[in-house]
Amino acid sequence: MAALNVHADQPLAVAMGRAEGFALAVAPIIAGIVASGIGTDAGIAEALNARGIATARGGRWHAQTVKNVRARAPRLGAEARACD
């Protein structure tokens, strides 16, 4: 699991909830990218970066970041994860 930016005053459950919420928010975007024929996590990361979509922490996407989000977002379903 990727490290979460957890503050001392922020319970882990809150951080996990935010991560889940972000994953659900970007899941339709990732699903659309996959539907367009881009099937690798690296390709999805490149497409997200090209669209100017930042990660939850405001950074650039990498294959591992995409993999982490796809693992979190049950809405993506089996077909979106088939290329892992």
N, C-alpha and C positions, 0 to 999 in steps of 0.2 A: 504494500500500500504506500502511496506517496505521502510524504510528510505534509501535515497540515500546519498552517500558520496559526497556532493556538496560543492565545494570550493567557497569562496567569489567571485573569479574572473571567476567562471564557471556558466554560465546561466543554469537555471533549464532545459531548452530545450536540452542543450548539455548533461546533466546528463541523462535525459530521453531517449535521442537517443542512448546513450551508453548502457543503460539497455535493450532497445529494441534490439539492435544489439547483445548483449550477449545472450538474450533469443532466438533469431533466430539462433545463432550459436550452442547452445546446444539442440535446439529442435529436430534435427534428432537423436541425441544420446538418448534423453529421449524417443522418439518415438520407437527406436530400443529396449530399455529396456522394454517398455510397450508391444511391439510385442512379446518379449520373455516370457511373462506371468507374469511379475511383474507389479501389478496394483495399488499398494498404493503409495502415496507420500512418506511415510516412506521407503518403499521398494526401490523406485527409488533413494532416497537419499543414502541409503546404497550401492546400485549398483554404483552410481556415485563416492562415496568415495572409494569403492573397486577398481575402475578403476583409481584412482588417479587424477580425474578431479576436479579442484578447482572451487569454486564459482567465480563470477565476482570480488569479493573483496579478493580473494585468500584464503578463508576459507573452512571449511567443509560444506557439504550439510546437511540440516535438512528438515523434511517434509514441514515446512512452506516455506522454500527457494524454494523447488520444486514447491509448489503450486503457489507461486508468479511468477516464471518463466513460468509455464504452462499457467497462466492467461495472461501473456504478449505475448506469442508466438502463433499467430493465425495459424501458419503453423502446429501446433500439431493437430488441428482439433477436432471434437467432440468425436471421438473414443478414443483418448488419454486422454481426460478429463472425460470420462464416469465413472471412478472409484472414482471421488471426492466425 
